[in-house]
Amino acid sequence: MTLDRISTLLFVPGNQPARFEKALASGADGIILDLEDAVSVFEKDAARDAVFTWLRQGATRTRSPGTPLHCLRLNARQSPFFEADEAALGLALRVHQGPDLLVLPKVESPDDITACVDKWATFSAPLPPLLALIETAVGLEQVERIARHPAVAGLGFGAADLSADMGCEMSWEAMLYARGRVAHAAALGRVALLDVPHLDLNDEEGLRAQALRAKAMGFTGKFAIHPRQVGPTRECFTPSDSQIASARLIVEAAARGQGQVCVVDGRMVDEPVVQSARRILARAGV
């Protein structure tokens, strides 16, 4: 599965099953049923039961192309709750009732991924693609190797946990180096890259500003924690009509020029410009 055209994934607390269907109707590209940060330690078992019951029910329905992804964030491997999550996942995968995408928190090395994949291979079922969250200083140090792991389809930038681990602010300036390094790693691994959710639910202006800055750095999407964040996020990461029109002109001119440098609207167009235009068209699905 390619996640390059995923602009927003909406987190939903696993202990709030009444919200699952509503989240699917939010317009997000997918929902992430969360067993980790959104669930207190006292509700982990109830959340796990609710999530896998819902996934089991969803597996029996007919899902058309374009249906939002059903994703799952497990507890971290270092957590005392991971073993139970893994056991429930194994049961679901064996009967083809697992999620479309697995989100792994606090990944700190490619060995974390390999350990999971090797264990899950014993489930004798196709494994969903993995999205690795970079949320610690150790994970940031290893992010290039993590991004290149063959099982990894995308990275997620976890600025909240990372800033806490580093003892710094979560501000854009304080996180700029880390964001840049994760963006570089995603480019090396040719994987998708989603930015941390904007935590102020009432700050749409700030959400848009942060999303556009992340997009400019190479991020392909952004997590959301409330349905009202979905629309603005999608708008920021979806190419505009003018961008699509310009990209088409560039690709068409390059085709006519048969690889020669050409000029479009007064701008010199060489191969890197053409590649960027093709990415815009691919992201727009045209």
C-alpha positions as MATLAB code, in Angstrom:
seq = 'MTLDRISTLLFVPGNQPARFEKALASGADGIILDLEDAVSVFEKDAARDAVFTWLRQGATRTRSPGTPLHCLRLNARQSPFFEADEAALGLALRVHQGPDLLVLPKVESPDDITACVDKWATFSAPLPPLLALIETAVGLEQVERIARHPAVAGLGFGAADLSADMGCEMSWEAMLYARGRVAHAAALGRVALLDVPHLDLNDEEGLRAQALRAKAMGFTGKFAIHPRQVGPTRECFTPSDSQIASARLIVEAAARGQGQVCVVDGRMVDEPVVQSARRILARAGV';
ca = [
       0.000    0.000    0.000;
       1.239    3.492   -0.793;
       0.345    6.212    1.676;
       1.591    9.091   -0.459;
      -1.917   10.352   -1.159;
      -3.012   10.162    2.482;
      -3.382   13.739    3.721;
      -4.959   13.156    7.109;
      -5.550   10.323    9.566;
      -7.895   10.950   12.485;
      -7.135    9.481   15.919;
     -10.103    8.022   17.805;
      -9.810    6.780   21.414;
     -10.208    3.022   21.462;
     -12.388    3.209   24.555;
     -14.981    5.370   22.741;
     -16.621    2.951   20.266;
     -19.591    5.287   19.789;
     -17.215    7.637   17.968;
     -15.815    5.110   15.474;
     -18.528    5.404   12.812;
     -18.741    9.175   13.257;
     -15.010    9.421   12.691;
     -15.355    7.463    9.434;
     -17.790   10.145    8.223;
     -15.362   12.989    8.991;
     -13.802   13.048    5.529;
     -10.435   11.801    6.772;
      -8.487    9.371    4.594;
      -8.542    6.981    7.521;
      -9.160    6.686   11.231;
      -6.646    5.422   13.774;
      -8.254    3.390   16.527;
      -5.956    4.287   19.401;
      -4.977    1.863   22.145;
      -2.073    4.000   23.335;
      -1.997    7.648   24.444;
      -5.741    8.302   24.179;
      -6.579    5.483   26.622;
      -5.854    5.484   30.349;
      -4.079    2.529   31.929;
      -7.348    1.581   33.634;
      -9.218    1.205   30.331;
      -6.689   -0.614   28.160;
      -8.487   -3.965   28.256;
     -11.901   -2.449   27.542;
     -10.467   -0.402   24.664;
      -8.773   -3.449   23.135;
     -12.024   -5.432   23.289;
     -14.014   -2.577   21.750;
     -11.547   -2.006   18.913;
     -11.187   -5.623   17.856;
     -14.937   -6.204   18.126;
     -15.484   -3.266   15.775;
     -12.786   -4.456   13.365;
     -14.390   -7.898   13.337;
     -17.787   -6.397   12.484;
     -16.243   -4.181    9.797;
     -14.531   -7.136    8.137;
     -17.930   -8.619    7.302;
     -19.137   -5.500    5.465;
     -18.631   -4.673    1.817;
     -16.109   -1.843    1.596;
     -15.918    0.067   -1.656;
     -12.761    1.695   -3.082;
     -12.136    4.988   -1.356;
     -13.509    3.811    1.985;
     -11.473    5.395    4.801;
      -8.690    3.187    6.097;
      -9.252    1.334    9.354;
      -5.931    1.831   11.158;
      -4.777    0.735   14.587;
      -2.220    2.192   16.970;
      -0.921   -0.436   19.338;
       0.766    0.299   22.634;
       4.537    0.611   22.390;
       6.691   -2.523   22.473;
       8.191   -1.268   25.745;
       4.704   -1.098   27.293;
       3.251   -3.776   29.595;
       0.121   -3.697   27.400;
       1.856   -4.602   24.151;
       1.767   -8.370   24.621;
      -2.029   -8.408   24.980;
      -2.388   -6.082   21.974;
      -0.175   -8.377   19.926;
      -2.166  -11.464   20.891;
      -5.443   -9.809   19.899;
      -3.888   -8.652   16.636;
      -2.738  -12.186   15.857;
      -6.241  -13.577   16.334;
      -7.709  -10.874   14.090;
      -5.157  -11.339   11.322;
      -5.631  -15.094   11.242;
      -9.296  -14.636   10.313;
      -8.691  -11.589    8.071;
     -10.247   -9.147   10.528;
      -7.211   -6.980   11.124;
      -6.654   -3.286   10.355;
      -5.630   -1.796    7.007;
      -2.602   -0.106    8.576;
      -0.688   -0.610   11.815;
       0.731    2.399   13.635;
       3.699    1.563   15.877;
       4.539    4.136   18.555;
       7.968    5.022   19.883;
       9.946    3.057   17.308;
      13.631    3.393   18.172;
      15.414    1.151   15.681;
      14.803   -1.042   12.645;
      15.212   -3.967   15.043;
      11.911   -2.934   16.656;
      10.219   -3.344   13.282;
      11.966   -6.622   12.492;
      11.035   -8.113   15.866;
       7.369   -7.313   15.251;
       7.354   -8.517   11.651;
       9.117  -11.771   12.525;
       6.655  -12.485   15.331;
       3.625  -11.532   13.270;
       4.782  -13.727   10.396;
       3.865  -16.660   12.624;
       0.223  -15.552   12.406;
       0.175  -17.065    8.876;
      -1.696  -14.064    7.494;
      -0.753  -11.114    5.283;
       0.552   -8.267    7.399;
      -0.828   -4.751    6.919;
       1.685   -2.017    6.126;
       3.363   -0.259    9.025;
       3.619    3.398    9.955;
       6.448    4.015   12.444;
       6.162    6.917   14.878;
       9.387    8.765   15.686;
       8.851   10.037   19.223;
      12.155    9.704   21.096;
      15.696   10.998   20.790;
      16.885    7.435   20.150;
      14.303    6.992   17.399;
      15.373   10.269   15.811;
      18.983    9.078   15.815;
      17.939    5.894   13.990;
      15.246    7.380   11.743;
      17.111    6.947    8.445;
      17.500    3.200    9.065;
      13.895    2.910   10.244;
      12.607    4.621    7.090;
      14.507    2.177    4.896;
      13.055   -0.934    6.546;
      11.113   -2.825    3.847;
       8.036   -3.216    6.068;
       7.702    0.517    6.709;
       5.235    2.372    4.473;
       5.374    5.664    6.328;
       6.736    7.677    9.230;
       4.889    9.800   11.738;
       6.506   12.732   13.535;
       5.606   12.641   17.248;
       6.684   16.070   18.421;
       4.844   15.925   21.750;
       6.655   12.849   23.065;
       9.912   13.854   21.394;
       9.969   17.308   22.966;
       9.279   15.750   26.364;
      12.096   13.247   25.854;
      14.487   15.987   24.759;
      13.432   18.431   27.488;
      12.652   21.169   24.981;
       9.620   23.105   23.800;
       7.253   21.725   21.188;
       7.401   24.985   19.229;
       8.122   25.007   15.493;
      11.571   26.514   16.041;
      12.578   24.003   18.726;
      11.409   21.076   16.591;
      12.785   22.343   13.271;
      15.927   20.193   13.254;
      13.977   17.069   14.194;
      11.310   17.725   11.551;
      13.988   18.246    8.926;
      15.786   15.059    9.846;
      12.593   12.990    9.726;
      11.669   14.578    6.374;
      15.115   13.689    5.027;
      14.742   10.103    6.234;
      11.300    9.747    4.623;
      12.760   10.950    1.325;
      15.598    8.424    1.600;
      13.157    5.605    2.265;
      10.629    6.858   -0.303;
       7.869    6.588    2.313;
       4.968    8.797    3.366;
       5.401   11.251    6.224;
       2.695   12.591    8.542;
       3.125   15.496   10.923;
       2.102   15.683   14.571;
      -1.500   16.756   15.297;
      -2.136   20.401   16.103;
      -3.101   20.223   19.780;
      -5.152   23.445   20.004;
      -8.581   22.415   18.744;
      -9.783   26.020   18.507;
      -6.834   27.322   16.474;
      -7.647   26.660   12.828;
      -5.332   29.453   11.686;
      -2.428   27.879   13.556;
      -3.342   24.446   12.210;
      -3.279   25.706    8.630;
      -0.004   27.556    9.130;
       1.665   24.494   10.638;
       0.278   22.173    7.943;
       1.529   24.408    5.124;
       4.980   24.680    6.701;
       5.159   20.905    7.114;
       4.047   20.423    3.505;
       6.782   22.795    2.351;
       9.317   20.582    4.150;
       8.167   17.454    2.358;
       5.524   16.079    4.719;
       2.741   14.310    2.845;
       0.031   14.693    5.475;
      -0.857   15.406    9.084;
      -2.582   13.584   11.912;
      -5.802   14.991   13.363;
      -7.317   14.580   16.819;
     -10.751   16.096   16.128;
     -13.085   15.853   13.126;
     -13.081   19.623   12.641;
      -9.345   19.495   11.930;
      -9.840   17.166    8.979;
     -11.191   19.640    6.408;
      -8.539   22.337    6.874;
      -5.771   19.735    6.874;
      -6.990   18.120    3.655;
      -7.204   21.531    1.988;
      -3.619   22.360    2.931;
      -2.201   19.107    1.561;
      -4.394   18.819   -1.553;
      -2.994   20.525   -4.673;
      -5.070   23.514   -5.767;
      -6.637   23.828   -9.209;
      -3.970   26.353  -10.204;
      -1.160   24.051   -9.039;
      -2.652   21.159  -11.007;
      -3.035   23.309  -14.133;
       0.560   24.544  -13.857;
       1.852   20.998  -13.315;
       0.023   19.795  -16.418;
       1.565   22.554  -18.524;
       5.037   21.606  -17.277;
       4.601   17.874  -17.931;
       3.132   18.492  -21.390;
       5.920   20.926  -22.325;
       8.550   18.446  -21.150;
       6.972   15.714  -23.249;
       7.057   17.936  -26.322;
      10.671   18.883  -25.604;
      11.679   15.216  -25.333;
      13.935   15.785  -22.352;
      15.323   19.155  -23.422;
      15.199   22.126  -21.050;
      12.215   24.321  -21.925;
      10.422   27.435  -20.656;
       6.868   27.506  -19.267;
       5.314   30.850  -18.321;
       8.767   32.401  -18.243;
      10.196   29.754  -15.932;
      12.979   27.410  -16.927;
      11.827   23.805  -16.712;
      14.382   21.026  -16.253;
      14.018   17.460  -15.011;
      13.736   18.235  -11.252;
      10.910   20.687  -11.998;
       9.189   18.054  -14.122;
       9.509   15.477  -11.327;
       7.880   17.910   -8.875;
       5.050   18.531  -11.338;
       4.485   14.798  -11.720;
       4.292   14.410   -7.938;
       1.609   17.112   -7.797;
      -0.455   15.348  -10.453;
      -0.006   11.986   -8.762;
      -1.097   13.422   -5.421;
      -4.142   14.979   -7.078;
      -4.969   11.655   -8.710;
      -5.005   13.074  -12.240;
];
